[in-house]
Amino acid sequence: MGCALGILLALKMLVDAQRLSRTTLFSLEQERASELTYRALILIVVFFVAIIFVLLINVVVAPIVPPTVTVPLRGTTPTVPPIVLSTQTPTPTTTFTPPPRIELPSPSALVSATATRTATRPPAPPPPPHPTATLAYLFPAPKIVGPLPNGGTWIGEGQANAAITFRWTCEQCLLGPNDWYEVVITFTDRNGVPRTYAGRTRDTWLSLRRIYEGGGFELYHKAKEDVYQWYVQVKREPGNQPISPPSETWKFVWK
């Protein structure tokens, strides 16, 4: 039963990898889809081998091995000692015990006890504060260099193709094969709901039109008062983990 469930999960992983390979346009996502396909095929082969191994044990090995029979051990019969009843009944004797004498405490003892009870304990010192965890990054925060000026205004839907191009620098950011820059755009739509969109690149620039590709959304005339914020950060797979602090947040107006 477990092997069949594992094969179903591997088939689902294979279908998801093929779907991701057909829908994505990024080379990084294509490599990830190929890796998922390879893992799914390996899992299917492993579970099939496990099923065949279990069937061989049940069909070939199990009939050959004789069943083990447990022989019950004969134990000794416990011997119950005889019970001897006493024929004499002891006669109870009555002993007179005088009542205990109760002595009242002196007034000085009462004053001393009252003073002891009313003494207050010194307050306990407050517990030490918990140490604050500090997140360590591999790279410094990228520095934004455009589009200039910060908070500038662009007019027309065609500005997304070339004019609104996000640019930054980071000389110490030596990206590995699983690292990339992620540009995050945030705004509040006209209904007051916060929205967030992001795009990936290994270059130090990314046009707004490239963030549209494959996303199925449009930002033009979506923000309240046409104001958008954006920043860039270095991230790494697996887990989409940040390996640099986010850059300074810039604004732009797109009418």
N, C-alpha and C positions, 0 to 999 in steps of 0.2 A: 504493500500500500504506500509506504514512504517513497519507494523508488518511482512508482507511477506518478505520485504528486511531484517529485523532483523533475520528471520528464515534462510534465505540464508546465511547470514554472520555467524550465529551460526553453520550451517552445514559445512561451509568452515573451521571454527575453529576446528570442530570435526575431519574433514578429516586430517588437518595439525597435530593435536595432535596424531592421530593414525599413521601417517607416521613417526613422530618424535619418537614415542615409538618403531616402528619396526626397525629404522635405527640406533639409538643411543645405546652405550654400557655403558655409565656412569650412575651411580645410580642417580646423581643429575638431569640429563636430563630426566631419567625415571620418577622421581617424578614430574618434570615440565610438562611432557606429560600427566600424570594422572590428574594433576590439571587443565590443559586446557580442557581435556575431560569432567571433572565434570562441569566446567563453561559453556561449550557449551550445555550440556544437560539441565542445569538450564535455560539458555536463550531460548532454544526451548520450554520448558514447559511454561515459562512466556509469550512468544509471542502467543502461542496457546490459553492460557487463555484470553489474551487481545482480540484476534479475536472473541472468543465465547462471551465475554462480549459486544463487539460492535454490534454483530449480534442480541443479545437479546434486546438491546436498540432500534435498528432499526425495529425489527419485532414485539416486544411486547409493548414496552412503547410508541413509536412514534404514533401509531394509536389511543391510548387512550387519549392522551393529546389534547384538542381542540386548534385549531389555534387562535391566538390573532388577533383581528381586531381593527385597529386604527381609531377612529371617528374624522374626521376633525373638528376643532373648527372654528365657525363663528366669524369673526372679524368685528370691526366697520369700516364703510366706511370713508376713510380720507376726510376731508373737505379742499378744496383749497381756500385760501383767495383771494378776488378780487384784481386785479392789477390796481392801479390808475396811470394814465399817466399825467405828468405835461404839462400844456398848455403854460407856459412862458419859453422863452429861455433867459438865462442870457447873458448879453453883456460883452465880455471880455474887460478889461482895460489894457492899455500898460503902463508899469513902466520902466523908464530908470534907468539902473544899471551901474555905472561907472566900468571900468575894474580894476581888482586888481593890486596893485602896487607890483612889484617884486624887492626885495632888494638883492643885491649881497653880499655874505659873505666877511668878511675882510681877508687879507692875513694871519694873525695870526691864524684865525679859520681854513683856508685851511691846514696850516702846522700841526696844532693839529689833524685834522681829518686824515691826511696822516700818522702821527705817530701812531695814534690809530689803523688804518687798518693794518699797517705793523707789529704790535706787534705779536709775535709768542706765541702760547699756549704751556705750558709745556707738554711733552709727557705723555700719560696715562701709569700708571704702568702695567706691564704684569700680566695676570690672574694667579692665584695660580695654581700649578700643581695638576692634578687629583690624588686622592689617589690610590695606587696600591692594588688591591684585593689580599688577601693571602688565599690560599686554606688550610683548616685544615684537617689533617688526623687522623684516630683513632689509627693506629699502626705505629711504626717506619719502616724504609726500611729494608727488609731482607738482611742478610749478606751472600754472596756467599762463599762456602768452596770447591767447586770442579765442574768439573773435573780439577785436577792439571796437569800441571801448567797453569796459564792464558796465552793464546796464544799458547798452545802446539799443536803438530801435531799428527794426527791419520791416519793410512793408512789401506785401505781396507773397503769394504762395510759392512762387518760383525761387525764393531766397533759400529754401532748404537744400537746393542742389549744389550750390557753390559758395554763396555768401556766408551762410551760417555754418562754418566749419570750426570745430573745436580743436584747439592746438595747445600743447603743453611741452615741457622739457623735464628730463630726469636723467642726468649724466651717470648717476650711481645705480640706476635701475638696470642691471644686467639680466634680462629676462631669460628664463630657462625654457625648455620645450613645452612645459605645462603652465607657463605664466602668460598673462596678457593684461592690457589696460582695459578697464571697464568705465565707460562714460555713463553717468547716471543723471537723468533728467527728472526733476520733480516739479509739480505745479498743483494748484487747486482748481478743479474744473468749475464751470459756471453754476453747478448745483452745490458747490461747497464741499465736494469730496476730494481728498488728497489722491493724487495719481503719481506713479513712478514708472519710468521706462529706462531701459539700459541697452547699450551696445558694446561689443567687444572688438578689439584690434590689437595688433602687435606693433603698429606704427605709433608715432607721436602726434597723430592727427586723426580726426574722424568727422566726416560730414554728416549733417542731420539726415540727408537722404539715405545714407548707408544704414542708419538705425532703423529706417522704415523697412528695409528689404527683409521679407519673410516674416515681418511682425504683424501685419494686418491691422495697423492702426494709423491714425493721422493726428498730428498735434495742432495743425493750423486752425485758429479760432476756437480752440478747446479750453484754454486757460481763462480764468477770471481776470479781467482787465488785461489780458494778453501778456501776462508776466510769467516767465519761466526761470527756474534755477537749475544749475548743473555743477557737477564736480567729477573728478577722475580719481581712480584708485587702482593699484596693482593687486591682482588676485591670482590664485593658483588652484589647479585641480590636484587631487579630488576634494570635493566639499565646497568649492567656490570660496575658499578661505582667503581673507585679506592678508597680504604680506607687506603692506605699506599703509600709513595713515591716509585718510582722504585728503585731497587737495583743498585749497580755499574754494568756497562756494561763490560762483559768479552768477549774474543775472543777465537776461536779455528779454527784449520786448519784441513780439512778432505779431504785427497787425495785418 
